[in-house]
Amino acid sequence: MAFTTCSYNDPDVLASDIRSRYEFHEVRSACAVMKAVSPGEWNDIVDVLGSFSFSANLLLRAGGNNSEMAETLNRALRDRGWRECAYELETKGRITFREAGVPDEDLGTMNEASYWVDNRKGRVLVDIEWNAKDGNLDRDLAAYRAWHEAGLIDAAMIITKHREDLLVKAVELWAPHVNATYDEVYKATRKARKARTSEDKRLALPLDLTTTTVTSLTKAIDRINRGEAGTCPVVAVGISGATWDGTSYQETEEENQPSLI
């Protein structure tokens, strides 16, 4: 188990206007740690979060594992020098005896490779998990634990979706487009696909924000609170309805791109 902290609420750590546009969940004062020991990397993260927003068209676009949301955030970090990578650890074992004349025993070599992480710079890791299987979060946190225990990083961050909040925002944005009420769209969206009538299909969201087996802030919180990252300071950042750029949904050939400088 890991007790939560809230260093992101300190305006000296994170400006209140950025704080208000995302949901945060943190252990071991991860945000304050990054600002204190990796100020350059923390400034990159703050710049990316501060510049990012999503349009209604982008939110309502069905996406796979590498959705445009994730790709946009990854590109912004890569433009600032962050890179995808893994680390390999080689450990050699030998038993040496104090008694003279007894030969040493060679225990061989163990090679341990961590999972790949989306973005590393200096002593900070950042993964963007938008629509992958929620087991990816286990992989991410295991990597943070390994890197931290090896003394290679000071903190890590997962950026993901606040699924429940985005579902509410998506229904609000979709309902006017199909000339329906919020409740009508929500009910049709929650209905099992095989049970939907033709009217349900017209009303339901064009993407699935009801599936609970994909990466989300809720899933990340569960794993972080269980202590799966060990002693590594970790913060999960949830993209929420408050990250919306204020545009309405428009049915066009070319969908809007996210706003990111």
Helices and strands as residue ranges (DSSP letters): E 4-5, G 7-9, H 16-19, E 22-27, H 30-37, H 39-51, H 56-59, H 68-79, E 83-85, E 88-95, E 105-113, E 117-121, E 124-129, H 135-149, E 155-161, H 163-177, H 182-190, G 193-195, H 198-203, H 217-225, E 234-239, G 241-243
